Amino acid sequence: MAQDLARLASYEFNIRSFHPEKTFGWSGFYFSGDDRGFSLQRSELGANPPVTSRVWHRFAFSTASGSITSSQTDSNTSGHGGRTESYDRPNVKPRHTHSHVLRSGTTETPTFAFRGHYGGENYLMPLAEEMKDLLGFTYVPTLDVGFQIWITVHRVEKHLDAVAYVTGDGFPNCEAFLVDPRGKAVFLGIHVRKGAPIWSLPANLNYPMIAGALRLKIDREGRFTGQLADEMDRHRSNQQNLSYQSIDGWNQRHLTSDPNRGHSMWLEDIPLIEGY
């Protein structure tokens, strides 16, 4: 009798860098931020996107073909002192790299490994864009984020293991989430910024920002059924068995997490420059 295997479906990975305040404050020369908390809303370009990010990246991948089927990296508009930058010219757009998808395991339990990076610069800094046009590079430090993802589909038991490890400058905030075939999203992890742009971005310390390991129950179509287990928490608490919880509850805890945790905003947001 043939086994009842879960379908090898397609999923989408999203990762974004954002600043939760209206501006970066004095240490970021009052360039515009994103004025939001952690979010699972979809990144978009245009005049009034639901959420904005300094740099956002996403790619869709098929567990049936073992390939990345689409990818996009962009920045939402920046502002400073009445000037704006939309990053719509190829020369100033953020960029990404992907390694090839590596597939291993068996037909019943295939594993997929991804490695990638995105980076972008602030082209509202004086002469930054002119320098890039003339020389092909700029003096402005790059906002760097690297990621590694492992996905294992347990087609017989009907669950999906997702592991994410994200490193980078440590600044600004970062969030990563996975989306199933019908659009249900689940956080893989979040990061609250460390340091400040004037010293964090140029340092390129490859700082660990997100480390997450989840087991997600799936149905025959590869869709999330609404239950997950946190392998990282099981390991930290030295428990033998995984404990399941609702995806909605898990997401809500991340959505309501303080995006300024550990920061003294009264100090960071001193309004030294009027009108910014």
NULUM-244606 format. One line per field, with one value per residue: residue in three letters; x, y, z of N, C-alpha, C, CB in turn; residue number from 1. Coordinates in steps of 0.1 Angstrom, whole numbers, plus 5000, padded with zeros to 4 digits. Glycine has a CB too. Layout:
BEGIN
bakol c(Ala  ...)
n.u c(X  ...)
n.v c(Y  ...)
n.w c(Z  ...)
ca.u c(X  ...)
ca.v c(Y  ...)
ca.w c(Z  ...)
c.u c(X  ...)
c.v c(Y  ...)
c.w c(Z  ...)
cb.u c(X  ...)
cb.v c(Y  ...)
cb.w c(Z  ...)
vodo c(NUM  ...)
# end
This chain:
BEGIN
bakol c(Met  Ala  Gln  Asp  Leu  Ala  Arg  Leu  Ala  Ser  Tyr  Glu  Phe  Asn  Ile  Arg  Ser  Phe  His  Pro  Glu  Lys  Thr  Phe  Gly  Trp  Ser  Gly  Phe  Tyr  Phe  Ser  Gly  Asp  Asp  Arg  Gly  Phe  Ser  Leu  Gln  Arg  Ser  Glu  Leu  Gly  Ala  Asn  Pro  Pro  Val  Thr  Ser  Arg  Val  Trp  His  Arg  Phe  Ala  Phe  Ser  Thr  Ala  Ser  Gly  Ser  Ile  Thr  Ser  Ser  Gln  Thr  Asp  Ser  Asn  Thr  Ser  Gly  His  Gly  Gly  Arg  Thr  Glu  Ser  Tyr  Asp  Arg  Pro  Asn  Val  Lys  Pro  Arg  His  Thr  His  Ser  His  Val  Leu  Arg  Ser  Gly  Thr  Thr  Glu  Thr  Pro  Thr  Phe  Ala  Phe  Arg  Gly  His  Tyr  Gly  Gly  Glu  Asn  Tyr  Leu  Met  Pro  Leu  Ala  Glu  Glu  Met  Lys  Asp  Leu  Leu  Gly  Phe  Thr  Tyr  Val  Pro  Thr  Leu  Asp  Val  Gly  Phe  Gln  Ile  Trp  Ile  Thr  Val  His  Arg  Val  Glu  Lys  His  Leu  Asp  Ala  Val  Ala  Tyr  Val  Thr  Gly  Asp  Gly  Phe  Pro  Asn  Cys  Glu  Ala  Phe  Leu  Val  Asp  Pro  Arg  Gly  Lys  Ala  Val  Phe  Leu  Gly  Ile  His  Val  Arg  Lys  Gly  Ala  Pro  Ile  Trp  Ser  Leu  Pro  Ala  Asn  Leu  Asn  Tyr  Pro  Met  Ile  Ala  Gly  Ala  Leu  Arg  Leu  Lys  Ile  Asp  Arg  Glu  Gly  Arg  Phe  Thr  Gly  Gln  Leu  Ala  Asp  Glu  Met  Asp  Arg  His  Arg  Ser  Asn  Gln  Gln  Asn  Leu  Ser  Tyr  Gln  Ser  Ile  Asp  Gly  Trp  Asn  Gln  Arg  His  Leu  Thr  Ser  Asp  Pro  Asn  Arg  Gly  His  Ser  Met  Trp  Leu  Glu  Asp  Ile  Pro  Leu  Ile  Glu  Gly  Tyr)
n.u c(5008  5006  5024  5010  5019  5030  5026  5052  5057  5057  5074  5079  5106  5113  5132  5142  5155  5150  5143  5128  5119  5108  5129  5165  5176  5200  5225  5223  5222  5197  5183  5155  5135  5115  5093  5077  5067  5077  5067  5045  5034  5033  5061  5063  5067  5061  5038  5024  5031  5022  5040  5073  5108  5144  5161  5148  5143  5133  5126  5112  5109  5109  5101  5097  5110  5134  5145  5152  5126  5118  5130  5135  5149  5149  5147  5127  5116  5139  5144  5155  5160  5142  5148  5145  5150  5145  5156  5153  5169  5191  5217  5219  5203  5196  5213  5216  5229  5228  5236  5237  5208  5210  5204  5195  5191  5162  5135  5113  5120  5132  5159  5167  5191  5200  5220  5227  5229  5223  5227  5230  5232  5231  5220  5215  5234  5259  5271  5272  5258  5268  5295  5292  5282  5304  5327  5319  5317  5311  5316  5300  5291  5280  5249  5248  5236  5236  5225  5215  5196  5178  5157  5137  5115  5092  5076  5061  5054  5043  5053  5073  5106  5123  5151  5169  5196  5210  5232  5251  5256  5244  5229  5203  5172  5160  5140  5127  5108  5087  5066  5037  5022  4995  4997  5001  5020  5049  5069  5105  5124  5135  5153  5167  5182  5218  5242  5250  5245  5267  5290  5284  5277  5301  5318  5314  5310  5298  5279  5260  5225  5199  5187  5170  5149  5124  5096  5071  5038  5023  4998  4984  4989  5011  5008  5008  4994  4988  5001  5031  5064  5091  5123  5146  5139  5132  5157  5171  5157  5162  5145  5131  5111  5094  5073  5041  5026  5003  5006  4996  4996  5024  5033  5021  5034  5058  5051  5043  5066  5090  5104  5124  5138  5161  5171  5175  5153  5147  5172  5183  5165  5168  5157  5176  5177  5156  5126  5133)
n.v c(4988  5022  5049  5076  5105  5138  5166  5180  5212  5248  5275  5307  5327  5354  5383  5411  5444  5470  5502  5510  5535  5569  5584  5578  5590  5611  5597  5586  5606  5616  5605  5591  5567  5537  5537  5516  5485  5450  5429  5410  5417  5421  5431  5459  5481  5516  5543  5542  5519  5490  5484  5495  5491  5494  5478  5451  5416  5388  5354  5328  5293  5261  5229  5208  5209  5217  5242  5278  5299  5326  5359  5389  5420  5450  5485  5506  5540  5565  5594  5627  5658  5671  5659  5630  5595  5570  5547  5535  5533  5511  5513  5521  5505  5481  5449  5413  5380  5345  5312  5281  5260  5234  5200  5172  5141  5119  5106  5107  5123  5150  5174  5209  5233  5267  5295  5329  5365  5400  5435  5470  5506  5540  5564  5590  5603  5629  5633  5606  5591  5603  5595  5567  5565  5575  5561  5535  5526  5535  5557  5553  5532  5497  5483  5452  5419  5384  5351  5318  5290  5260  5236  5209  5185  5164  5140  5118  5118  5143  5170  5200  5210  5239  5258  5287  5309  5339  5366  5396  5432  5438  5461  5478  5468  5435  5410  5378  5355  5328  5318  5299  5279  5290  5315  5318  5331  5327  5336  5332  5343  5372  5403  5428  5458  5465  5487  5515  5533  5547  5534  5507  5498  5502  5484  5457  5432  5407  5398  5376  5375  5363  5332  5304  5275  5256  5233  5226  5217  5202  5199  5176  5190  5204  5227  5249  5237  5251  5246  5246  5237  5248  5242  5253  5264  5240  5229  5248  5246  5221  5199  5167  5161  5177  5206  5216  5245  5272  5286  5312  5323  5322  5339  5363  5369  5377  5398  5417  5422  5444  5467  5483  5473  5474  5499  5534  5555  5582  5593  5586  5598  5626  5657  5673  5685  5705  5697  5673)
n.w c(5000  4991  5006  5025  5016  5025  5003  4983  4986  4978  4994  5011  5020  5041  5050  5068  5074  5097  5112  5142  5150  5141  5131  5128  5150  5168  5166  5141  5124  5120  5098  5081  5097  5102  5118  5132  5147  5152  5125  5103  5080  5044  5025  5004  4976  4966  4972  4996  5014  5034  5055  5061  5053  5059  5043  5025  5018  5000  4991  4970  4972  4958  4971  4957  4931  4941  4939  4938  4930  4927  4935  4955  4963  4980  4989  5010  5006  5016  5038  5044  5058  5040  5016  4995  4988  4965  4957  4932  4910  4892  4900  4926  4941  4967  4971  4966  4973  4966  4975  4957  4959  4982  4982  5002  5019  5019  4997  5013  5034  5025  5026  5025  5019  5023  5016  5020  5014  5020  5011  5015  5009  5022  5002  5005  5018  5017  4984  4979  4960  4936  4938  4936  4910  4895  4903  4910  4935  4970  4998  5019  5046  5043  5050  5062  5060  5066  5059  5068  5060  5068  5057  5064  5052  5066  5052  5057  5085  5085  5092  5092  5095  5103  5103  5111  5108  5114  5107  5110  5109  5132  5136  5119  5136  5130  5113  5106  5086  5077  5050  5041  5015  5013  5023  5050  5076  5097  5124  5123  5138  5157  5160  5181  5176  5181  5193  5173  5141  5133  5142  5142  5115  5098  5110  5104  5118  5117  5135  5156  5151  5148  5158  5152  5156  5145  5146  5125  5121  5093  5066  5042  5019  5024  5039  5067  5097  5120  5144  5163  5174  5195  5191  5200  5225  5238  5240  5256  5280  5287  5281  5273  5254  5227  5229  5219  5205  5196  5163  5160  5186  5191  5171  5179  5203  5193  5177  5196  5210  5224  5203  5209  5230  5257  5250  5256  5248  5252  5252  5227  5210  5211  5200  5182  5158  5141  5123  5111)
ca.u c(5000  5014  5023  5003  5030  5026  5030  5063  5051  5065  5074  5086  5114  5113  5140  5141  5162  5142  5145  5114  5115  5106  5142  5176  5181  5213  5236  5221  5221  5183  5177  5142  5133  5103  5082  5069  5073  5079  5055  5044  5028  5042  5069  5059  5071  5050  5037  5019  5032  5017  5052  5086  5121  5155  5163  5140  5146  5125  5127  5103  5116  5101  5107  5095  5121  5147  5151  5146  5117  5118  5136  5134  5156  5146  5146  5117  5121  5145  5142  5164  5161  5134  5152  5141  5157  5136  5164  5147  5179  5198  5231  5218  5194  5203  5216  5216  5235  5224  5243  5228  5201  5216  5193  5199  5180  5155  5123  5103  5125  5142  5164  5171  5199  5202  5229  5226  5234  5219  5234  5226  5238  5222  5225  5212  5246  5265  5279  5273  5254  5277  5307  5289  5281  5317  5337  5314  5316  5308  5322  5289  5291  5269  5241  5250  5229  5238  5215  5215  5183  5177  5143  5135  5101  5089  5064  5052  5049  5037  5058  5084  5116  5129  5162  5174  5207  5212  5243  5253  5262  5237  5221  5193  5164  5159  5130  5127  5096  5085  5052  5033  5015  4983  5000  5002  5034  5054  5083  5116  5131  5136  5165  5167  5195  5229  5251  5245  5249  5280  5301  5281  5277  5314  5326  5312  5314  5292  5273  5248  5213  5188  5190  5157  5147  5110  5089  5057  5029  5017  4988  4988  4993  5023  5004  5009  4981  4985  5008  5046  5072  5103  5134  5156  5134  5133  5171  5174  5150  5167  5133  5133  5101  5089  5059  5035  5018  4997  5013  4990  5002  5038  5035  5016  5044  5069  5045  5042  5079  5094  5114  5135  5143  5174  5175  5170  5148  5147  5185  5185  5156  5169  5154  5186  5175  5141  5120  5137)
ca.v c(5000  5034  5058  5089  5115  5152  5172  5189  5225  5260  5284  5319  5332  5369  5388  5426  5453  5482  5510  5512  5549  5578  5587  5571  5598  5618  5589  5582  5619  5619  5600  5586  5553  5530  5540  5505  5474  5438  5428  5399  5422  5419  5443  5464  5494  5524  5555  5539  5504  5487  5485  5498  5486  5500  5468  5438  5406  5376  5345  5317  5281  5249  5217  5197  5210  5220  5254  5291  5302  5340  5366  5403  5428  5464  5494  5516  5554  5572  5608  5635  5673  5674  5651  5616  5586  5559  5535  5528  5532  5499  5516  5524  5495  5470  5437  5400  5369  5333  5301  5272  5252  5221  5191  5160  5133  5109  5111  5109  5134  5158  5186  5219  5243  5280  5305  5341  5378  5412  5447  5483  5518  5552  5573  5604  5609  5638  5629  5592  5586  5607  5587  5554  5566  5578  5551  5522  5523  5547  5557  5550  5518  5489  5475  5438  5408  5371  5342  5304  5283  5246  5231  5194  5181  5150  5138  5107  5123  5156  5182  5206  5216  5251  5263  5299  5315  5352  5373  5409  5443  5440  5473  5480  5457  5425  5400  5367  5347  5318  5318  5287  5280  5297  5328  5319  5334  5323  5341  5324  5350  5387  5409  5442  5464  5467  5498  5527  5532  5554  5525  5493  5495  5501  5474  5444  5422  5394  5395  5367  5382  5354  5317  5298  5262  5253  5222  5231  5206  5205  5190  5168  5200  5212  5240  5249  5234  5260  5242  5245  5235  5255  5233  5261  5264  5227  5227  5256  5241  5207  5190  5156  5161  5190  5210  5223  5257  5277  5296  5326  5327  5324  5352  5374  5373  5384  5411  5426  5424  5458  5468  5492  5467  5477  5512  5546  5563  5596  5598  5584  5606  5640  5664  5683  5692  5708  5694  5661)
ca.w c(5000  4990  5018  5024  5018  5023  4990  4983  4983  4977  5006  5008  5031  5042  5060  5067  5084  5099  5124  5147  5153  5130  5126  5134  5161  5166  5162  5127  5117  5119  5086  5084  5101  5097  5127  5134  5155  5144  5116  5093  5068  5032  5021  4991  4972  4963  4980  5010  5017  5048  5064  5053  5059  5052  5033  5026  5009  5001  4979  4970  4968  4956  4976  4946  4922  4948  4933  4941  4919  4925  4947  4953  4973  4977  5000  5009  5004  5027  5038  5053  5055  5028  5004  4995  4979  4963  4954  4920  4900  4895  4905  4941  4947  4975  4963  4974  4967  4970  4970  4951  4969  4984  4986  5007  5026  5011  4992  5024  5043  5019  5033  5016  5026  5016  5022  5012  5020  5013  5016  5008  5014  5023  4992  5008  5024  5007  4973  4979  4947  4926  4939  4931  4895  4889  4907  4912  4949  4978  5011  5029  5050  5039  5059  5058  5067  5060  5065  5065  5063  5065  5057  5062  5051  5070  5045  5064  5098  5082  5098  5086  5104  5098  5111  5105  5115  5107  5112  5103  5116  5145  5135  5129  5139  5119  5115  5096  5087  5066  5045  5035  5002  5013  5028  5065  5080  5110  5127  5126  5148  5156  5166  5184  5172  5190  5189  5165  5127  5130  5144  5139  5101  5092  5116  5097  5128  5115  5148  5155  5154  5150  5157  5154  5151  5147  5140  5121  5116  5080  5061  5030  5008  5028  5045  5082  5103  5131  5156  5161  5186  5195  5194  5208  5238  5244  5243  5267  5292  5289  5281  5264  5243  5222  5234  5208  5208  5184  5155  5163  5199  5189  5163  5187  5213  5186  5172  5207  5216  5224  5193  5215  5242  5261  5245  5262  5237  5256  5248  5213  5201  5214  5188  5180  5145  5138  5110  5106)
c.u c(5009  5012  5016  5013  5025  5033  5043  5059  5061  5063  5081  5093  5115  5123  5142  5149  5154  5146  5131  5110  5113  5119  5153  5181  5195  5224  5235  5218  5206  5177  5164  5143  5120  5091  5072  5075  5075  5066  5056  5038  5038  5049  5065  5066  5059  5049  5033  5019  5027  5028  5063  5097  5132  5160  5154  5143  5137  5128  5117  5111  5106  5108  5105  5106  5134  5153  5144  5139  5116  5125  5135  5141  5154  5147  5134  5123  5127  5143  5151  5164  5153  5137  5148  5150  5149  5143  5158  5157  5187  5211  5230  5209  5202  5204  5216  5225  5229  5234  5232  5220  5208  5205  5200  5188  5174  5142  5112  5107  5136  5146  5169  5179  5201  5212  5228  5230  5226  5226  5229  5232  5228  5227  5220  5224  5253  5274  5280  5269  5263  5290  5304  5288  5295  5327  5332  5313  5313  5314  5312  5290  5279  5262  5241  5242  5232  5229  5218  5202  5184  5162  5143  5120  5099  5076  5055  5046  5042  5040  5070  5093  5123  5139  5167  5185  5211  5223  5244  5259  5256  5229  5215  5185  5163  5147  5130  5115  5095  5070  5049  5026  5002  4985  5001  5017  5037  5067  5093  5125  5131  5148  5163  5181  5205  5237  5243  5251  5264  5292  5297  5282  5291  5322  5325  5316  5308  5286  5261  5236  5201  5192  5176  5156  5132  5106  5075  5049  5023  5006  4993  4993  5005  5020  5005  4995  4978  4993  5023  5052  5086  5114  5144  5151  5135  5148  5175  5169  5153  5155  5136  5123  5097  5075  5053  5027  5012  5006  5009  4996  5017  5041  5031  5027  5056  5064  5045  5055  5083  5106  5126  5140  5158  5180  5168  5166  5148  5161  5187  5177  5157  5167  5164  5184  5160  5137  5124  5129)
c.v c(5013  5043  5071  5100  5129  5157  5180  5203  5236  5269  5297  5324  5347  5373  5403  5433  5466  5489  5513  5526  5557  5582  5578  5579  5604  5610  5584  5594  5622  5615  5592  5571  5547  5531  5528  5494  5462  5435  5415  5404  5422  5432  5446  5478  5503  5535  5552  5524  5502  5488  5489  5492  5493  5491  5456  5429  5394  5367  5333  5305  5269  5237  5206  5197  5213  5232  5267  5296  5318  5346  5381  5409  5442  5472  5503  5530  5559  5587  5615  5650  5677  5667  5637  5608  5574  5546  5527  5527  5519  5502  5518  5514  5485  5458  5424  5390  5356  5322  5292  5264  5238  5211  5178  5152  5123  5114  5114  5121  5142  5170  5196  5229  5255  5288  5318  5354  5389  5424  5459  5495  5530  5562  5587  5611  5618  5632  5614  5586  5590  5599  5573  5555  5567  5566  5537  5517  5536  5546  5553  5535  5510  5483  5461  5428  5395  5361  5327  5298  5269  5242  5216  5191  5166  5146  5127  5112  5136  5167  5187  5212  5227  5257  5276  5305  5328  5360  5387  5420  5445  5452  5474  5467  5447  5415  5390  5359  5339  5319  5305  5289  5288  5311  5329  5320  5330  5329  5330  5330  5365  5391  5424  5447  5465  5479  5509  5526  5537  5544  5510  5489  5493  5489  5460  5432  5408  5389  5386  5375  5374  5340  5310  5284  5258  5240  5226  5219  5211  5195  5183  5178  5208  5225  5238  5246  5243  5257  5242  5242  5242  5247  5241  5262  5251  5224  5235  5251  5227  5197  5179  5157  5176  5193  5219  5235  5262  5287  5310  5331  5330  5337  5364  5379  5380  5398  5421  5428  5438  5459  5477  5486  5469  5491  5523  5556  5578  5602  5596  5593  5621  5648  5676  5691  5693  5703  5681  5649)
c.w c(5000  5003  5015  5027  5016  5010  4993  4978  4981  4989  5002  5021  5030  5053  5058  5078  5085  5112  5129  5150  5140  5123  5133  5146  5158  5161  5147  5119  5113  5105  5090  5087  5095  5106  5128  5143  5146  5137  5107  5080  5056  5029  5007  4988  4969  4973  4994  5013  5031  5058  5055  5061  5052  5041  5035  5015  5011  4989  4981  4966  4967  4962  4967  4936  4928  4943  4939  4929  4917  4937  4944  4965  4970  4990  4999  5009  5017  5026  5047  5049  5043  5016  5006  4985  4978  4959  4942  4909  4902  4902  4921  4948  4956  4967  4972  4966  4973  4966  4963  4962  4970  4989  4991  5013  5016  5005  5002  5033  5036  5027  5023  5024  5017  5023  5014  5020  5013  5019  5008  5016  5014  5013  4993  5015  5013  4997  4972  4965  4936  4926  4933  4915  4889  4891  4909  4926  4957  4991  5022  5033  5046  5051  5055  5067  5059  5067  5060  5069  5060  5067  5055  5062  5055  5064  5051  5077  5097  5092  5090  5096  5097  5107  5104  5114  5107  5115  5105  5112  5130  5146  5121  5133  5127  5123  5103  5098  5075  5063  5038  5022  5002  5020  5043  5068  5094  5112  5129  5136  5146  5163  5169  5183  5184  5184  5182  5151  5125  5133  5141  5124  5095  5098  5110  5107  5127  5128  5147  5160  5156  5149  5161  5149  5155  5140  5137  5116  5103  5076  5049  5018  5012  5035  5060  5088  5115  5144  5153  5175  5184  5200  5203  5222  5245  5248  5255  5280  5295  5290  5271  5252  5239  5227  5223  5213  5195  5177  5159  5176  5198  5181  5172  5197  5206  5181  5184  5215  5214  5214  5197  5228  5245  5256  5253  5252  5240  5252  5233  5205  5205  5201  5186  5167  5142  5124  5104  5111)
cb.u c(4990  5009  5038  4991  5041  5032  5019  5075  5041  5063  5080  5076  5128  5100  5154  5127  5177  5127  5153  5112  5126  5098  5146  5187  5183  5217  5238  5210  5229  5180  5187  5132  5134  5106  5074  5066  5063  5083  5053  5037  5023  5033  5084  5044  5081  5037  5026  5005  5046  5010  5054  5087  5122  5167  5179  5125  5161  5110  5141  5090  5127  5098  5100  5081  5118  5156  5150  5157  5104  5103  5151  5120  5171  5132  5159  5107  5110  5160  5128  5178  5175  5135  5168  5126  5172  5126  5164  5135  5188  5201  5237  5213  5186  5195  5229  5202  5251  5209  5250  5235  5186  5228  5183  5211  5169  5151  5117  5101  5130  5137  5175  5159  5213  5188  5244  5212  5249  5203  5249  5210  5251  5222  5221  5200  5256  5272  5293  5265  5239  5281  5311  5275  5273  5322  5344  5322  5329  5292  5328  5275  5294  5275  5226  5265  5214  5253  5201  5228  5172  5186  5134  5142  5095  5090  5067  5061  5061  5022  5061  5079  5127  5118  5173  5163  5220  5198  5256  5240  5259  5247  5230  5182  5150  5172  5116  5140  5084  5089  5050  5025  5012  4972  4990  4997  5036  5053  5082  5124  5146  5123  5177  5161  5193  5238  5261  5248  5240  5282  5306  5266  5269  5322  5322  5319  5311  5302  5269  5250  5211  5177  5202  5146  5157  5101  5091  5058  5018  5029  4974  4977  4981  5032  4989  5015  4981  4971  5003  5051  5074  5101  5140  5157  5119  5129  5180  5169  5135  5175  5121  5130  5089  5089  5060  5026  5027  4984  5012  4975  4999  5044  5026  5003  5050  5073  5031  5031  5089  5099  5108  5129  5140  5183  5172  5180  5134  5144  5195  5181  5142  5182  5140  5199  5182  5138  5123  5152)
cb.v c(5000  5042  5061  5090  5112  5161  5180  5183  5229  5267  5277  5330  5325  5375  5381  5431  5456  5479  5523  5504  5556  5590  5602  5569  5589  5625  5577  5572  5618  5634  5590  5588  5551  5516  5552  5498  5470  5426  5440  5387  5437  5414  5439  5466  5494  5516  5564  5545  5499  5474  5471  5514  5470  5502  5464  5441  5401  5379  5340  5319  5278  5247  5214  5199  5221  5208  5254  5302  5296  5345  5362  5408  5424  5466  5503  5515  5563  5569  5612  5629  5677  5689  5652  5615  5583  5562  5525  5536  5544  5492  5528  5538  5487  5467  5438  5395  5369  5329  5293  5262  5251  5221  5188  5162  5142  5097  5100  5096  5128  5163  5182  5226  5237  5287  5299  5343  5380  5414  5445  5484  5522  5557  5568  5605  5598  5649  5635  5586  5591  5622  5586  5549  5578  5590  5555  5512  5515  5549  5571  5554  5517  5478  5481  5435  5410  5367  5345  5296  5291  5238  5239  5186  5184  5149  5134  5095  5125  5154  5180  5218  5205  5262  5253  5309  5306  5361  5366  5414  5456  5441  5485  5491  5461  5417  5407  5359  5355  5304  5331  5279  5267  5290  5337  5306  5349  5308  5350  5321  5345  5394  5407  5445  5477  5455  5493  5540  5539  5566  5526  5491  5505  5513  5472  5443  5427  5384  5409  5355  5392  5357  5312  5307  5252  5264  5208  5242  5203  5205  5197  5160  5210  5214  5244  5262  5220  5260  5228  5259  5219  5268  5228  5275  5269  5216  5230  5271  5243  5206  5198  5143  5154  5190  5217  5214  5268  5284  5293  5325  5317  5312  5351  5371  5360  5376  5409  5421  5414  5462  5474  5506  5452  5467  5514  5552  5559  5598  5589  5569  5601  5643  5669  5677  5684  5722  5705  5658)
cb.w c(5012  4978  5023  5034  5008  5035  4984  4975  4994  4964  5018  5004  5032  5044  5060  5066  5080  5098  5122  5159  5161  5133  5128  5124  5173  5179  5171  5126  5104  5121  5079  5073  5116  5095  5121  5120  5166  5153  5108  5099  5070  5021  5021  4990  4959  4962  4974  5011  5015  5048  5071  5052  5057  5063  5032  5026  5011  5002  4977  4961  4978  4941  4990  4939  4912  4947  4918  4945  4920  4924  4948  4953  4974  4972  5001  5020  5000  5027  5041  5053  5053  5026  5002  4992  4984  4952  4966  4916  4899  4881  4899  4943  4937  4988  4955  4976  4970  4964  4982  4942  4965  4994  4975  5017  5031  5020  4982  5033  5056  5005  5044  5009  5030  5014  5023  5008  5019  5015  5014  5008  5006  5037  4978  5017  5028  5014  4974  4990  4944  4928  4954  4937  4892  4895  4919  4904  4955  4979  5014  5024  5065  5030  5060  5059  5068  5061  5061  5071  5055  5075  5046  5073  5037  5086  5030  5067  5108  5082  5113  5076  5108  5095  5113  5103  5116  5107  5111  5098  5108  5156  5139  5124  5144  5117  5116  5096  5090  5070  5036  5045  4996  5020  5023  5071  5078  5113  5139  5113  5149  5163  5157  5199  5166  5192  5180  5172  5118  5138  5159  5144  5093  5095  5131  5084  5142  5109  5155  5165  5142  5138  5167  5149  5157  5142  5148  5111  5126  5069  5059  5025  5006  5016  5041  5087  5108  5134  5160  5156  5188  5204  5182  5202  5239  5233  5231  5264  5291  5302  5278  5271  5248  5206  5248  5199  5215  5187  5140  5163  5209  5181  5151  5194  5219  5174  5167  5217  5210  5238  5180  5217  5242  5255  5230  5272  5233  5271  5256  5209  5203  5221  5188  5180  5133  5140  5101  5109)
vodo c(1  2  3  4  5  6  7  8  9  10  11  12  13  14  15  16  17  18  19  20  21  22  23  24  25  26  27  28  29  30  31  32  33  34  35  36  37  38  39  40  41  42  43  44  45  46  47  48  49  50  51  52  53  54  55  56  57  58  59  60  61  62  63  64  65  66  67  68  69  70  71  72  73  74  75  76  77  78  79  80  81  82  83  84  85  86  87  88  89  90  91  92  93  94  95  96  97  98  99  100  101  102  103  104  105  106  107  108  109  110  111  112  113  114  115  116  117  118  119  120  121  122  123  124  125  126  127  128  129  130  131  132  133  134  135  136  137  138  139  140  141  142  143  144  145  146  147  148  149  150  151  152  153  154  155  156  157  158  159  160  161  162  163  164  165  166  167  168  169  170  171  172  173  174  175  176  177  178  179  180  181  182  183  184  185  186  187  188  189  190  191  192  193  194  195  196  197  198  199  200  201  202  203  204  205  206  207  208  209  210  211  212  213  214  215  216  217  218  219  220  221  222  223  224  225  226  227  228  229  230  231  232  233  234  235  236  237  238  239  240  241  242  243  244  245  246  247  248  249  250  251  252  253  254  255  256  257  258  259  260  261  262  263  264  265  266  267  268  269  270  271  272  273  274  275  276)
# end
